[in-house]
Amino acid sequence: MRRPTGITFLVVALGFLLGASPAFPVKWECPLDTNGDGIRDIVIPGVKCMHLAAGDGFVTMGDGTPMYILGFADVTDRPHDNIMASGMLGANFSAPTITAAQNDVLYLTVTNVGMAMRPDLFDGHTVHWHGFPNASAVFDGVPEVSLAVKMGASLSYFYKVATPGTFMYHCHMEVVEHMQMGMLGNLYVTPAQDGTPLGGFTTFAYNDGDGTTGYDVAYPIQIAAFDPAFHNQSEEVQPLPFAAMDDRYPMLNGRGYPDTVNPDPIVTAPPDGVTPSQRLPALITAAAGQRVLLRISSLSTTSFHTLESAGIPMRVVGRDAALLRGPSADNGATPGIDLSYDANSVTVGGGQSTDVLLQIPQLPFVVPGQTTYFLYVRELEHMNNDEDRFGGMMTEIRVQ
């Protein structure tokens, strides 16, 4: 892989110093920012604001290989005059997790800061909330029917969050290229039922009415993978091998094992990066007897994957942001037929999500600090970091 040189960075820096960066006006729509400086200064219940920068950067694969990516960075509460500097070469993979509560109003601003390593490109970017029932196509992120954010511009998406569940988001411009390059992230919505004691729980995956989707701790787990040849040729300004796409770096939450269990953010060594670009581990921790909710989603561009949790049966309670429950016979006064089921594994393809409950055994069947289970894919070729074996899509469930 070609390494960025000092000359490359000098050319990029001179381009922005000669006037490109200061000329870009940054604007976000956020009722929590009363003076328009880009920083939230009040709280309004049920209102959320988030600001993402879309650009490029670098991450590190599980075998130590640096990889060029396109992606999003969280620049929420950064002053407007600092967005370009904060966002350039700041792309994260997985992209920053978006969370909301049912009935929230969400203002999501995207600023396109350009691609510092590819100043020849002028790609637009969007956010597509996969599975969200938009009232209007203008905020759907699909380029044929909605707006795209050109380089140097900002766009604020507005969502009235009506439906709980596990979703995902990604850029829908040049969709296969931008998703393969890393413009995708976790997104989930907690239900209105949260806070109501039911079945011994106060947090739930869905509005189940009886507490059957209650949990103690929750973790998002997103499946994705990179083709190193595709990323290298993008960085080196070469034709992209769409037809030959071969994902050789399978990951959970943007990391291959053993990096999945590293609780700390990962910084790609200079000159590739100076800020953390892989902030979300896939390590799962819980106490004896606790119930764990896994919000599993896949944005793989090439494959289906089957995740298995050896030693802990799965209870599948939701699919594609919908509770596995039949219709209520009395308009919701009593729950419908429970369609959840037990399994040893779940299979998800690109664009699909699954909500799984894991019941950690009680004492003395586990030993805190010593008992570890594994969550991994059954496709053995995806348990590698390219040519390094025993990596890829695997993480640990540690009893603490």
N, C-alpha and C positions, 0 to 999 in steps of 0.2 A: 504493500500500500504506500502510495506517495505521501510523504510527510509534509505538512505546511512549512514553508520557509519563512525566514525573516523578511525576505523581499515581498512575499505574498501579503504578510500582515502590514508591511509598510505601505504597499499600494492601497490596500483597503483603508488603512487609517488616513492616508492622504486624501482619499476620495471623500471621506466624511468631514475631514478638517476643512476641505475646500468649499464647504457650504451645504452638503447634502443633509446632514443631521439637523442643524438648527432650523432649516427651512420647513421641516415637517411639523405641522400643527397636530398635537395630540388632544383629543377631546373624548371624555367619557360621560355617559348619562348615568347619574347616580344620585338619587334623592338623599343619600346619607352624606354627601359632600356638599355642604351648604355654601362654600366660597369658591368652588370650581377649581381647586388646585390639584385635584387628583387624590386627595387623602380624605377618608371618611372621618367625620367629626361628630356625628350624632348616631343614635341607634333608634330605629323604628321597628317595632316587632313585626315579623313577617316579611321584612324587606331585606334582600341580600344584594350585594354588589361584588363583582369580581372583574379583574382586568388581566387579560392575557396578551403577551407579546408573541407574535408568530415570526419565526426566523430560522436560523440554523445553529449548529453547534457540534459537539462531540460527546460520545459516551464510550465506556469501556466494556468490552465483552468479558465473559466469564473466564476466558483464557488469557486476559490481559491485553487483547488487541483493541486499539482505539478505532472508533467507527464514526464516520461523518454522518450526521442526521439533519433532517428538518424537524421542527417541533415547536411546542409552545412553552412559554415561561410565565410564571405567576409574577406580575408586576403590580398587584393590588397595593394601594396606599403608597405607591411611588409618586413623587411630584411629576407633573406632566413634562417638565423640562429635563427629566432624568430617564424617561421611558426608553428612548432610543439607546442610550448608553447602557441601561440595565438589560435590555432585551437582546442586543446584538451578541451573537455567539453564546446566548444564554439558554438555548433550547433544552428542554428536559425530556427524558424518556424513562418511564411513562410520563405523559403530559400531566400537569397538575390535576389532582382529583377535584372534581366538582361535586359538592353535596348541597342538598336543599331539603326542606321539610315540606310535606304536602300542604298545599294552599299558600306557600310562600310566593312572593313576587321576586323574580331574579332578573337583575340587569347584568348582562355579561358583555363586556367590551373587549374587542379584539383590535390590536394595533399591529399592522404589518411593518416590522422593522427592517425588512429586506434580508438578503442572504450575504453575509460578509465574505464568505469563502467563494461565492458564486455571483460576483457583481454583474455578470453577463445576463443573469436571470431577472425577470420582473414578474414572477408568479404572484397571482392573487391567492388569498386564503379565505376559508370560511370555517365556521363551526357547524357541524351537523349533529344535533342531538338525536342519536339513533333510537327510533321507536317513540319519540315524543309526539303527541297529537297536536301539532301546531294549528292554531286557529287560522293562520295565514301562511302561505308558502314563502313569504318574503324573508322570514327568519329561519327557514329550514336548512339553509346552507347548500342546497343542491343548485349548481350554477345555472341550470337551464331555467329555473323559476324564481331564483332569489338573488340577493346581492352578494358580491364578493368584495373583499377588502384588498385594494391595491397597495403597492409598496408606498409607505409613508402616510397611509390613511388609517382611520379608525372607524369602527362600526359598533354600535351598542345593540345587542340582541335583547329582546324582552320576552320573558316567559312567565305565564301564570301557571304555577306548578300544580297540576290537578291530580296526577297519578303517582302513587308510590311504586317503588320497585328498583331493580338493578338495570341500569341503562349503560350507555357508553357514548363517547363522542369522538369525532375525527374530522379532519379537513376533507371536504368533498370536491375541491378543485383538483383536476388531474388526479382523480381519487386513488387509483392503484399506485401511482408513483408516490404521492404524498403519504399514503398509509404505509407503504413499504418503507419509506424513509423515516417514519416515526411520529407522524402527526396524529396521535390517538391517545385516549386516556380513559380512566375510570370515571363513572358518573352514577350516583344513586340518590334516591329520594326516600326519606324516612316517612312512615305513615302517620296520619292524624291520631291514630290510636296510641302512639307513644305517650307515656306518662300515666296511662290508665292501668292500675293493677289487674292483671288477668293471668290465672294459672301460675302464679308465683313470679311473674316477670313484669317489667314496666317498659321494656323496649322490644320491638317486634319488626319482622320483615314486612308484614302486610297488615291491613285492617281485617283480621281474621274473626273477631268477635268472641273468641274463646281462649286466646292465648297460646294456640298451638304453634305459632311461628315466633314465640318469644325466645329471646337469647340474652346471654350475659355480655359477650364480647363479639365484635364483628370485624371482618377483614375483607377488603376488596382484593380480588385476584384476577388480573387480566392476562390473557394468553396472546402472545404476539411473537413474531420471529423476523430475523433479518437475513437477507441474502448478501454476503459480503461483496460479491462481484458487482451487484447492483449499486451498492453504496460507494464502492471505490470508483466505479465509472462515473457516478454522479459527481463526486469530488474532483475527478480528473477531467471533467468536461468531455466525456465520451458518450457515444450512443448507449442507451439504456437497454439491457437484455430482458425485456418483458417476457418474451416467449420462453426464455431459458431460466426464468426465476426459480431459484433453489434455496430455500431457507435453511441455512446451516448454523444459525445461532438462535435456537428456540429459547424463549424467556418467559418468566412470570414477573409481572410488574416491571418490565424493562431490565431484568437481570437474569443471568444464568447462574445456576448453582455452581459454587458455594456462595456467590455474591447475594443470592436471594435471602440468606439468613444473616447477612451483615446488617445490623440495626442502624448503621450510620449512613449518611449521605455519601455518595461516591463522587469524587472529583477526578476528571480525566487529567492526567499529568500534562503540564505545559510542554510545548506551546499550544496544545489542542484546547485546553480549557482552564479557566481560573476560578470558576464557581461550580458548586455541586450541580451535576446534570442528571443524576440518578438518585432521587430523594426518597423513593418509596420501596422499602424492603418487602419481601413476601413472607417473612418469618411470622408464624402464628404461635402465640403464647396464651395459655389459659391455666386456671387453677383446677385442681381435682373436683369433679362433679359439675363443672360449668358447662353451659351449652354455647357453642360457637356457631355464628352465622358466617358462611363464606358467600360473598357476592361475586360469583364467577362470571366473567364475560370473555368473549373472544373477538379479536379483530384481526385474526390471521388472514392474510391475503392468498394463502395457498392450500391450507389443510384443515381437516377436522382433527380434533384432539379428544382423547379420553383421559380424564383425571381420576385417579384412584387414591383413596386414603386407606392404606393397609392397617388393619387392626381396629379401625373405628368405622362402623357402618354409617352411611350417609342417609339422611332423611331429606328428600327433594321436595321442597314446599312451594317453589315458584319457577316459572319458565318465561323468559322474554318479558320481564316486568309485569307478570300477571300471577296472582295467587292460584295455586292448583286447588280449586274449590268449585263445585257445581253451583248453579244459581240458587238463590234463597227462595223458598216457597212463599214467604210472607214479606217480601220487599226489604229484607235485611234484618228483620227482627230476630230471626234465628239463622245461624250459618247454614249454607248449603252442604251438600255431600263433600266430605274430605277426599280429595283426589291425590293427595301427597302419597309418596311411596318410599320404601327403603331400597337402598342400592349399595353396591360396593364401588361403583364408578358412575360418572356422568360423561356424556359425549356432547361437545359443543363445536359448532362451526363458526366461521366468520360472521359477525353480526348477531350472534345468539348469546343469551345469558341464562344462568341457572342459579337459584338460591338454594343452598344446602345447609342443613343443620348437622353439626357433629356433637355428640354427647361424650364429653370426657369422662372416663370411668372414675368412680369414687375411690377414696382410700379404703383399704390398703392395696387396691389393685394397680395403683400407680404410685410412683415415688417422686414427689416434687424435686425438681433439680436434676433428676436422673432419667425419667421416662421421656422418650422421644418417639414420635410417630413420623411417617413421611407422607407427603402429598406429592404425587408425581404423575406424569403421563405414561400410558402403557405403550405408546409408540417408541420403541427403544432407540430409533434413530434420532429422536428428539430429546434424548437424555444425554446429549453431548454438547460441548461447546466447540463447534466445527470438528476438528480432528481429535480434540481432547475428550476422553470418555468420562462418564459419571459426572455429568453437569446438566446444563440445559434446564428443561422444565421440571424442576424438583425443588421442594422446600421442606421445612421441618415444622412439626407441631410439637412444641415443647410444653411439658407440664411444669408449672412453677408453684 
